[in-house]
Amino acid sequence: MVNQDGIRRIIDECLRECPCELELIYNEPMACHTTFKVGGPADCYAKPLGDGFPAFAACLLRAARADGTPVFILGGGANIVVADRGIRGIVLDTSGWTGETGEGGAGLGDGLAMCFRSGTGADAAAELAAGAALSGLEFLAGMPGSIGGAVWMNARCYEREIADALIETEIIDFSEAEGSKGSAPRLLRISSDRAAFGYKRSPFQSRPCLILSAGFALKSGREREIRSEMEAYRRDREAKGHYRYPSAGSAFRNNRAFGKPTGKIIDELGLRGLRIGGAQVAPFHGNIIINDGGAAASDIRALTAEVATRVKAAAGFVLEPEILFVGDWG
């Protein structure tokens, strides 16, 4: 465990410098903040609320770095498994930083732009766009997680991905702080370069930063048609069992070089229903690992590794987990 007196000093320092409403809990179980419903305690869980978020977050990142205290940035908790030992240092929860920023407007060509704060739910962003009769984010309907997380991982489904619509990202960048712990993070606006994104890859995965907001190029449409498409996606996710049990959706990336979906490969090897402890390959979908209610994080990690090992042995394919295993694994 990181020294909590040191963490309290950092938090107090940042609140004095950048006052904001703050939900602050020590030894907070991370199982309460992830879709897998597993994970041990964070030394400190901090959730800034309202317009004070950016200044407080920048201060926290600077002060924690200077102190050598790790900070884990939490989005919607939809694609992670937190270790049973929890997370050392500070968890900075972005889910209090939500909504449309109002910085959108005339976009590119015949399009329009909308900009969302990073803690906004992906589904909520799709709803806001639909309410404005703007098309382009329908594929996010029913998707768990946040806009910040979706940008970070270049979320993809239904043959669409975030990079298709993303035009600008605002970040707090602390990459130049390398080797200089006291350096102040910078606020940057980055125009989207489509070539910098790949299959569930973004340039932010290799850059020390906090995503603050994301702007998207959208097109005018008919609200009724937009909502009809969104409802079709939600029904499809429900039919595939995405919401039946705690999970993170797809457990492994779908590598198109395999010639077939990862779930089909796992199915053909008879691995549906394979279980370790309370973790199970879903009986209804080969590429979903579920928590049946009694799983530990270690069960999920072990089962993910076991499926990958069996697929490699039987088919020669190297499966890449889509789930991120974070925290203190010992």
C-alpha positions in Angstrom: 0.0 0.0 0.0 1.2 3.5 -0.9 1.6 5.8 2.1 -1.9 7.2 2.6 -0.6 10.2 4.6 1.3 11.2 1.5 -1.8 10.8 -0.6 -3.8 12.9 1.8 -1.2 15.6 1.5 -1.4 15.5 -2.3 -5.2 15.7 -2.3 -5.3 18.6 0.2 -2.6 20.5 -1.7 -4.6 20.2 -5.0 -7.9 21.1 -3.3 -6.3 24.3 -2.0 -4.8 25.2 -5.4 -7.8 24.0 -7.5 -11.0 23.8 -5.4 -13.7 21.5 -6.7 -16.4 19.2 -5.4 -14.7 15.8 -4.8 -15.9 12.3 -3.9 -13.0 10.9 -2.0 -12.8 7.3 -0.5 -9.9 5.4 0.9 -9.6 1.7 0.4 -12.5 1.7 -2.0 -13.3 -1.7 -3.6 -12.8 -1.5 -7.3 -15.4 -4.2 -7.8 -17.9 -1.3 -7.4 -16.5 0.5 -10.4 -16.0 -2.2 -13.1 -18.4 -4.1 -15.3 -16.7 -7.4 -14.3 -17.6 -6.7 -10.6 -14.2 -7.8 -9.4 -11.2 -6.0 -8.0 -9.7 -5.2 -4.6 -9.3 -1.8 -2.9 -7.8 1.3 -4.4 -5.5 3.1 -1.8 -7.4 6.2 -2.7 -10.4 6.7 -5.0 -10.9 10.3 -6.2 -13.9 11.5 -8.3 -13.8 15.2 -9.1 -17.2 16.6 -10.0 -18.3 19.5 -12.2 -16.3 22.2 -14.0 -13.4 22.0 -11.6 -12.3 18.7 -13.0 -9.6 19.7 -15.5 -7.7 22.0 -13.2 -7.9 19.6 -10.3 -6.9 16.7 -12.5 -3.9 18.5 -13.9 -2.8 19.5 -10.4 -3.2 16.0 -9.1 -1.2 14.5 -12.0 1.6 17.0 -11.4 1.7 16.6 -7.6 1.4 12.8 -7.7 4.2 12.6 -10.2 6.5 14.8 -8.2 5.8 12.6 -5.1 6.3 9.4 -7.0 2.7 8.3 -6.3 1.0 6.3 -9.1 -2.3 7.6 -10.6 -4.6 5.2 -12.5 -7.1 6.9 -14.8 -10.5 5.2 -14.7 -13.1 5.6 -17.4 -16.3 3.5 -17.4 -14.5 0.4 -16.0 -15.8 -1.6 -19.0 -12.7 -3.2 -20.4 -10.6 -3.9 -17.3 -10.0 -6.5 -14.7 -8.6 -5.0 -11.5 -6.4 -7.4 -9.4 -7.7 -8.9 -6.2 -5.0 -6.9 -4.4 -6.5 -3.7 -5.8 -4.7 -0.7 -7.2 -1.9 1.1 -5.5 -1.9 4.9 -5.3 -4.7 7.1 -6.6 -7.6 6.1 -8.9 -8.8 9.2 -10.7 -12.4 8.5 -11.8 -13.5 10.6 -14.9 -17.1 9.7 -14.6 -18.0 13.0 -12.9 -16.9 14.9 -16.0 -19.8 14.4 -18.4 -22.0 16.0 -21.0 -21.6 17.9 -24.2 -19.1 20.7 -24.0 -20.9 23.1 -26.3 -17.7 23.6 -28.3 -19.2 21.9 -31.4 -20.5 23.8 -34.4 -20.0 23.9 -38.1 -17.8 20.9 -38.9 -16.1 19.6 -42.0 -17.8 19.9 -45.4 -21.5 19.3 -45.1 -21.1 17.9 -41.6 -21.5 19.2 -38.0 -19.5 18.6 -34.9 -20.3 17.6 -31.4 -17.9 17.5 -28.5 -18.3 15.4 -25.4 -16.4 15.3 -22.0 -14.5 12.2 -21.6 -16.5 10.8 -18.7 -19.7 10.8 -20.8 -21.1 7.3 -21.3 -20.7 6.1 -24.8 -24.4 5.3 -25.0 -25.2 8.7 -23.5 -23.1 10.4 -26.2 -25.1 8.5 -28.9 -28.3 9.6 -27.3 -27.2 13.3 -27.3 -26.3 13.1 -30.9 -29.6 11.4 -31.8 -31.5 14.2 -29.9 -29.8 16.7 -32.1 -30.7 14.6 -35.2 -27.0 14.0 -35.9 -25.8 10.7 -37.3 -22.4 9.0 -36.9 -22.4 7.6 -33.4 -25.2 5.1 -33.6 -22.8 2.2 -33.3 -22.1 3.3 -29.7 -25.7 2.6 -28.6 -25.7 0.1 -25.8 -21.9 0.1 -25.5 -20.7 0.3 -21.9 -17.9 2.5 -20.9 -17.0 6.2 -21.5 -16.1 8.4 -24.4 -12.6 8.8 -23.1 -12.1 5.0 -22.9 -13.7 4.6 -26.3 -11.2 7.1 -27.8 -8.3 5.6 -25.9 -9.0 2.1 -27.3 -10.5 3.2 -30.6 -13.6 1.2 -29.8 -15.1 -0.7 -32.7 -18.3 -2.6 -33.5 -20.7 -3.1 -36.3 -18.0 -2.3 -38.9 -17.5 1.2 -37.4 -14.8 2.6 -35.1 -14.2 5.8 -33.1 -11.5 7.0 -35.5 -14.1 7.1 -38.3 -15.8 10.1 -36.7 -13.1 11.6 -34.4 -11.8 15.0 -35.5 -10.2 16.4 -32.3 -9.2 15.3 -28.8 -8.4 17.5 -25.9 -5.9 16.0 -23.5 -3.8 16.8 -20.4 -0.4 15.7 -21.6 2.4 14.9 -19.1 4.8 13.2 -21.5 7.3 16.0 -21.2 7.4 15.5 -17.5 9.6 12.4 -18.1 12.8 12.9 -16.1 11.4 16.1 -14.5 8.9 15.1 -11.9 7.8 18.6 -11.1 7.0 19.6 -14.7 3.5 20.9 -15.2 1.2 18.9 -17.5 0.1 20.7 -20.7 -3.4 21.2 -22.1 -3.4 20.2 -25.7 -5.9 20.0 -28.6 -4.9 17.3 -31.1 -6.4 17.1 -34.6 -7.2 13.5 -35.4 -4.9 11.7 -37.8 -6.7 8.7 -39.2 -3.4 7.0 -40.0 -2.4 7.1 -36.3 -5.2 4.7 -35.4 -5.5 1.0 -36.0 -7.7 -1.9 -35.0 -8.5 -1.1 -31.4 -5.4 1.0 -31.3 -5.0 4.7 -30.7 -1.9 7.0 -30.3 -3.0 7.7 -26.7 -2.1 4.2 -25.7 1.6 5.1 -25.9 1.3 8.6 -24.6 1.1 9.6 -20.9 -2.0 11.7 -21.0 -5.6 12.1 -19.7 -8.2 12.5 -22.3 -10.5 15.4 -21.4 -12.9 15.6 -24.4 -13.4 14.4 -27.9 -15.0 16.1 -30.9 -16.8 14.2 -33.7 -17.8 15.0 -37.2 -21.4 14.1 -37.7 -24.1 14.5 -40.3 -27.6 15.7 -40.3 -30.2 12.9 -40.3 -33.7 12.0 -39.3 -34.0 11.5 -35.6 -36.5 8.6 -35.9 -34.2 6.7 -38.3 -31.1 7.3 -36.1 -32.9 6.0 -33.0 -34.3 3.0 -34.9 -30.7 2.0 -35.9 -29.6 2.5 -32.3 -32.3 0.3 -30.9 -31.4 -2.4 -33.4 -27.8 -2.4 -32.0 -29.0 -2.5 -28.5 -31.3 -5.5 -29.2 -28.4 -7.2 -31.0 -26.1 -6.7 -28.0 -28.8 -8.0 -25.7 -29.5 -11.1 -27.9 -25.7 -11.9 -27.9 -25.8 -11.9 -24.1 -23.7 -8.9 -23.4 -25.7 -7.9 -20.4 -26.6 -11.3 -18.8 -23.6 -11.5 -16.5 -20.8 -9.2 -15.4 -18.2 -9.2 -18.2 -16.1 -6.9 -20.3 -17.7 -7.9 -23.7 -15.2 -9.4 -26.1 -12.3 -11.1 -24.2 -10.0 -11.3 -27.2 -9.4 -9.0 -30.2 -10.8 -10.3 -33.5 -7.7 -10.6 -35.7 -8.9 -10.7 -39.2 -5.8 -12.6 -40.3 -7.4 -15.6 -38.6 -10.0 -15.8 -41.4 -12.9 -16.1 -38.9 -14.1 -14.4 -35.7 -12.2 -15.2 -32.5 -15.5 -16.4 -30.9 -16.0 -18.9 -33.7 -12.4 -20.3 -33.3 -13.1 -20.8 -29.5 -16.5 -22.4 -30.2 -15.0 -24.8 -32.7 -12.5 -26.0 -30.1 -15.4 -26.8 -27.7 -14.3 -24.2 -25.1 -17.7 -22.7 -24.4 -18.5 -23.3 -20.8 -14.8 -23.8 -19.8 -14.5 -22.7 -16.2 -11.9 -21.7 -13.7 -13.4 -20.8 -10.3 -16.2 -18.4 -10.8 -15.0 -17.4 -14.3 -16.5 -19.1 -17.3 -16.3 -18.9 -21.1 -19.9 -17.9 -21.7 -22.1 -20.8 -22.7 -23.7 -18.5 -25.3 -20.7 -16.9 -26.9 -17.1 -18.1 -27.2 -15.5 -14.7 -27.0 -17.1 -13.5 -23.8 -15.8 -14.5 -20.4 -18.3 -14.0 -17.6 -18.3 -13.7 -13.8 -21.0 -16.1 -12.6 -21.2 -14.1 -9.4 -18.4 -15.8 -7.5 -15.3 -15.0 -9.6 -12.1 -13.5 -8.4 -9.9 -11.4 -10.7 -7.4 -14.2 -10.6 -10.0 -16.6 -12.0 -10.7 -14.4 -15.0 -7.0 -13.9 -15.7 -6.2 -17.6 -15.4 -9.2 -18.5 -17.7 -8.1 -15.9 -20.3 -4.6 -17.4 -20.3 -6.0 -21.0 -20.5 -8.2 -20.2 -23.5 -5.2 -18.5 -25.3 -3.0 -21.5 -24.6 -5.5 -24.0 -25.9 -6.2 -22.0 -29.1 -2.4 -21.7 -29.7 -1.9 -25.4 -29.2 -4.8 -26.5 -31.4 -5.0 -23.9 -34.1 -1.7 -22.0 -34.0 -3.3 -18.7 -33.5 -2.0 -16.3 -30.8 -5.0 -14.6 -29.3 -4.5 -11.1 -27.9 -6.6 -10.2 -24.9 -8.8 -7.2 -25.3 -9.3 -7.1 -21.5 -6.7 -5.0 -19.7 -5.5 -6.5 -16.5 -4.6 -3.7 -14.2 -3.5 -3.1 -10.6 -1.4 -5.0 -8.1 -1.0 -8.6 -9.3 1.8 -9.3 -6.9 
